C-alpha cells in the first residue's frame, strides 16, 4: 500500500494540476487499485497532503475531515507558477 501512496505522491509532485478539485481548492488523487484517496492543496512550491482516507466513507464525513485539516487562510499560489 505504501508503494501505491509513493507512486501517487510522485504524480502529484510532477503535475498537481492533473488532479480535480473537490472541495474548493482541495484536490484529490485516487491510489491505483484501492479505495484510498489523497486530499491535498497546492502551496507556494509544494503540494501539502491534508489526508489519506478510505473513499468508502460518507462524503460528508470526508469533507468534514479534510476541511478541518485545511491550513488557515494565507496567500497561496499554484505550485510551479511564478508570482
HELIX and SHEET records of a PDB file:
HELIX    1   1 UNK A    2  UNK A   14  1                                  13    
HELIX    2   2 UNK A   16  UNK A   18  5                                   3    
HELIX    3   3 UNK A   59  UNK A   69  1                                  11    
SHEET    1   A 4 UNK A  21  UNK A  23  0                                        
SHEET    2   A 4 UNK A  26  UNK A  30 -1                                        
SHEET    3   A 4 UNK A  36  UNK A  42 -1                                        
SHEET    4   A 4 UNK A  47  UNK A  54 -1                                        
END                                                                             
